[in-house]
């Protein structure tokens, strides 16, 4: 019988910082890291077959901020996912997102059960971000390839919004939350953003060692597509997440280019993202 080399889609590393929770009543918090790691890594999130070296690497960092008199925790959650660059040993960050509005109940020996049709204050947040991670990854390999996973994430949001008291899912107030993220990603006006992610990664970074000049042309084209999308939209959450993750990488892609190409990249990047101008000035 042939060996089954297929693997789960996601390879998560989880870190839990509970230093702000000092009471001995919560000495079971060491169970949280392996619980979440097992939940993410042992679930099947797609119908596709992944080999071990194709698994999507995800870092999940959880900082427990406070707990009430019972077992209701407030936490800060950081999700970072990576993608390999073809023909290299290098990885590129796809997504770095900070969610400071996670509240969940966690008692000793609690389990996490996955159910896309039932809200759970732990599972629903994890499920949502794993679907977002998958959407970003698939979008980087095929144009709009992440659409099915955005639909799954949207379903998680819809279920959560029908549950009273669920934190971080509302469309009221800040738009830089889970609802705001999925609203932008599923808005047809932002499809140019998603197409730019394919052009940048698959036609740009993945081709860099094969044809550097063509790869840079495609990266420039991805910047132009981002600029076109930015002019047609009003919310900036997706753009801020992108440039927070990739500003140094964008600069590095053109450091060895000729002056005209460096300046073309510089002008586009400064127009798109004035919060990292000092980084882009290295291209001048």
ZAZARO-156343 format. One record per residue (C-alpha): residue number from 1; y, x, z. Coordinates in Angstrom, 1 decimal, padded with zeros to 4 digits. Last residue first. Layout:
  seq       y       x       z
  NUM       Y       X       Z
...
***
This chain:
  seq       y       x       z
  284   057.3   015.9  -004.9
  283   053.7   015.0  -004.0
  282   054.0   016.0  -000.3
  281   056.7   013.3  -000.2
  280   053.9   010.7  -000.1
  279   053.0   011.6   003.5
  278   056.7   011.3   004.7
  277   057.0   008.0   002.8
  276   054.2   006.4   004.9
  275   056.0   003.2   006.0
  274   057.6   002.7   002.6
  273   054.4   001.5   001.0
  272   054.4  -000.1  -002.5
  271   057.6   001.4  -003.8
  270   056.9   004.7  -002.2
  269   053.4   004.7  -003.7
  268   054.6   003.9  -007.2
  267   057.2   006.6  -007.2
  266   054.9   009.2  -005.8
  265   052.1   008.4  -008.3
  264   054.5   008.9  -011.2
  263   055.9   012.0  -009.5
  262   052.4   013.5  -009.2
  261   051.7   012.6  -012.8
  260   054.8   014.3  -014.0
  259   054.3   017.4  -011.9
  258   050.7   018.1  -013.0
  257   047.9   016.9  -010.7
  256   046.5   019.1  -007.9
  255   048.0   017.0  -005.1
  254   047.2   013.8  -006.9
  253   044.1   012.4  -005.2
  252   045.3   013.9  -001.9
  251   048.2   011.5  -001.7
  250   046.1   008.4  -002.1
  249   043.7   009.8   000.4
  248   046.4   010.3   003.0
  247   047.7   006.8   002.6
  246   044.2   005.3   002.7
  245   043.5   003.4   005.9
  244   047.0   002.4   006.9
  243   047.8   001.8   003.2
  242   045.0  -000.8   002.8
  241   045.6  -002.6   006.1
  240   049.3  -002.8   005.4
  239   048.6  -004.1   001.9
  238   046.2  -006.8   003.1
  237   048.8  -008.0   005.8
  236   051.7  -008.1   003.4
  235   052.3  -011.8   002.9
  234   054.8  -012.8   000.1
  233   053.0  -012.7  -003.2
  232   053.8  -012.1  -006.9
  231   055.7  -008.8  -006.4
  230   052.8  -007.4  -004.3
  229   050.3  -008.4  -007.0
  228   052.2  -006.5  -009.7
  227   052.5  -003.5  -007.4
  226   048.8  -003.5  -006.6
  225   048.0  -003.7  -010.3
  224   050.3  -000.7  -010.9
  223   048.6   001.2  -008.1
  222   045.2   000.4  -009.7
  221   046.5   001.7  -013.0
  220   047.6   005.0  -011.3
  219   044.0   005.2  -010.0
  218   042.7   004.6  -013.5
  217   044.8   007.4  -014.9
  216   043.7   009.6  -012.1
  215   040.0   009.0  -013.0
  214   040.8   009.7  -016.6
  213   042.3   013.1  -015.8
  212   039.5   014.0  -013.4
  211   036.6   013.3  -015.7
  210   033.2   013.6  -014.1
  209   034.1   014.8  -010.6
  208   036.7   012.1  -010.2
  207   034.7   009.3  -011.7
  206   033.7   007.7  -008.4
  205   037.2   008.0  -007.1
  204   038.9   006.2  -010.0
  203   036.8   003.8  -012.0
  202   034.6   002.6  -009.1
  201   037.0   003.1  -006.2
  200   040.5   002.5  -007.6
  199   039.6   000.0  -010.3
  198   037.4  -002.0  -007.9
  197   040.1  -002.0  -005.2
  196   042.7  -002.9  -007.8
  195   040.6  -006.0  -008.7
  194   040.9  -007.1  -005.1
  193   044.6  -006.7  -005.0
  192   044.9  -008.5  -008.4
  191   042.9  -011.3  -006.9
  190   045.7  -011.8  -004.3
  189   047.3  -014.8  -006.1
  188   043.8  -016.5  -006.2
  187   044.0  -016.8  -002.4
  186   040.6  -016.0  -000.9
  185   041.6  -012.6   000.5
  184   044.9  -014.0   001.7
  183   043.4  -016.9   003.7
  182   040.6  -014.7   005.0
  181   043.0  -012.3   006.6
  180   045.4  -014.9   007.9
  179   042.6  -016.8   009.6
  178   041.2  -013.6   011.2
  177   044.6  -012.6   012.5
  176   047.9  -011.3   011.0
  175   049.3  -014.7   010.2
  174   050.9  -015.0   013.6
  173   051.7  -018.4   014.9
  172   049.5  -021.4   013.9
  171   046.6  -020.7   011.5
  170   044.2  -020.4   014.4
  169   041.2  -018.2   014.6
  168   042.1  -015.7   017.2
  167   041.0  -017.6   020.3
  166   038.5  -020.5   020.2
  165   039.8  -023.1   022.7
  164   038.4  -026.1   021.0
  163   035.8  -025.5   018.2
  162   036.8  -026.9   014.8
  161   038.7  -023.7   014.0
  160   035.5  -021.7   014.7
  159   033.5  -023.6   012.1
  158   036.2  -023.2   009.5
  157   036.6  -019.5   010.3
  156   032.8  -018.9   009.9
  155   032.9  -020.8   006.6
  154   035.7  -018.5   005.4
  153   033.6  -015.5   006.2
  152   030.7  -016.9   004.2
  151   033.0  -017.6   001.3
  150   034.4  -014.1   001.5
  149   030.8  -012.9   001.4
  148   030.2  -014.7  -001.9
  147   033.4  -013.3  -003.4
  146   032.7  -009.6  -002.8
  145   031.9  -008.8  -006.4
  144   035.5  -009.5  -007.4
  143   035.2  -006.7  -009.9
  142   032.1  -004.7  -009.1
  141   031.5  -001.6  -006.8
  140   034.7  -001.7  -004.7
  139   034.6  -005.5  -004.4
  138   031.0  -005.2  -003.0
  137   032.2  -003.0  -000.2
  136   035.3  -005.1   000.7
  135   033.2  -008.3   000.7
  134   030.5  -006.7   002.8
  133   033.0  -005.5   005.4
  132   034.6  -009.0   005.5
  131   031.1  -010.6   006.0
  130   030.5  -008.1   008.8
  129   033.9  -009.1   010.3
  128   033.2  -012.8   010.4
  127   029.7  -012.3   011.7
  126   030.9  -010.2   014.6
  125   033.6  -012.7   015.5
  124   031.2  -015.6   015.2
  123   028.5  -013.9   017.2
  122   030.6  -013.4   020.3
  121   032.5  -016.6   020.9
  120   029.7  -018.6   019.3
  119   030.5  -021.4   016.9
  118   027.6  -023.1   015.2
  117   026.9  -023.5   011.5
  116   026.5  -019.9   010.5
  115   024.0  -019.4   013.4
  114   023.2  -015.9   014.7
  113   022.0  -015.7   018.2
  112   023.4  -013.1   020.7
  111   021.5  -012.6   023.9
  110   022.9  -012.5   027.5
  109   021.0  -010.4   030.0
  108   023.9  -010.3   032.4
  107   026.8  -012.6   031.4
  106   029.3  -012.2   028.6
  105   031.8  -014.9   027.8
  104   034.1  -014.0   024.9
  103   037.8  -013.4   024.1
  102   038.8  -011.4   021.1
  101   042.5  -011.2   020.4
  100   043.4  -007.6   019.8
   99   041.8  -007.3   016.4
   98   042.4  -003.9   014.8
   97   041.2  -003.3   011.2
   96   040.3  -000.2   009.3
   95   038.7  -001.0   005.9
   94   037.4   000.9   003.0
   93   037.4   004.5   004.4
   92   036.1   007.0   001.8
   91   033.0   009.1   002.2
   90   032.4   012.6   000.8
   89   029.1   014.2  -000.2
   88   030.1   013.9  -003.8
   87   028.7   012.6  -007.1
   86   029.7   009.0  -006.2
   85   032.1   008.5  -003.3
   84   030.3   006.9  -000.4
   83   031.9   003.9   001.3
   82   033.1   003.5   004.8
   81   033.8   000.7   007.3
   80   036.1   000.6   010.3
   79   036.3  -002.3   012.8
   78   038.4  -002.0   015.9
   77   038.1  -004.7   018.6
   76   040.3  -005.2   021.7
   75   038.7  -007.2   024.4
   74   039.3  -010.1   026.8
   73   036.3  -011.0   028.9
   72   035.1  -014.2   030.5
   71   032.4  -013.4   033.0
   70   033.7  -015.2   036.1
   69   036.7  -014.3   038.1
   68   038.5  -013.3   034.9
   67   037.9  -010.2   032.9
   66   040.3  -007.7   031.4
   65   040.8  -005.1   028.6
   64   037.3  -004.4   027.4
   63   037.7  -001.9   024.5
   62   035.3  -002.3   021.6
   61   034.9   000.2   018.8
   60   032.7  -000.9   015.9
   59   032.1   001.9   013.3
   58   030.5   000.7   010.1
   57   028.4   002.6   007.5
   56   027.2   000.5   004.7
   55   023.5   001.2   003.9
   54   022.8   002.9   000.6
   53   021.0   005.9   002.1
   52   018.4   003.6   003.7
   51   017.8   001.7   000.4
   50   019.4  -001.7   000.2
   49   017.8  -004.8  -001.3
   48   020.1  -007.8  -002.0
   47   019.9  -011.2  -000.4
   46   022.7  -010.5   002.0
   45   023.4  -010.2   005.7
   44   020.0  -009.5   007.0
   43   020.2  -008.9   010.8
   42   018.7  -005.9   012.5
   41   021.7  -003.6   012.3
   40   024.4  -006.1   013.5
   39   022.4  -007.6   016.4
   38   020.9  -004.3   017.4
   37   024.3  -002.6   017.6
   36   025.8  -005.6   019.5
   35   023.1  -005.6   022.2
   34   022.9  -001.8   022.3
   33   026.7  -001.7   023.2
   32   026.7  -004.6   025.6
   31   023.9  -003.5   027.9
   30   026.1  -000.9   029.6
   29   028.2  -003.9   030.8
   28   025.5  -004.7   033.4
   27   027.5  -003.1   036.2
   26   029.9  -006.0   036.0
   25   030.0  -007.2   039.6
   24   030.6  -003.5   040.5
   23   034.3  -004.2   039.7
   22   036.1  -001.5   037.7
   21   036.7  -003.2   034.3
   20   039.4  -000.9   032.7
   19   036.8   001.8   032.0
   18   034.7  -000.6   029.9
   17   034.9   001.3   026.6
   16   032.1   000.1   024.2
   15   031.2   002.1   021.2
   14   029.0   000.7   018.4
   13   027.7   002.5   015.4
   12   026.7   000.2   012.6
   11   024.4   000.7   009.7
   10   024.7  -002.4   007.5
    9   022.6  -003.6   004.6
    8   019.2  -003.7   006.4
    7   016.7  -001.4   004.8
    6   014.2  -001.2   001.9
    5   011.8   001.8   001.8
    4   008.7  -000.3   002.0
    3   005.8   002.2   001.7
    2   003.3   001.4  -001.0
    1   000.0   000.0   000.0
***
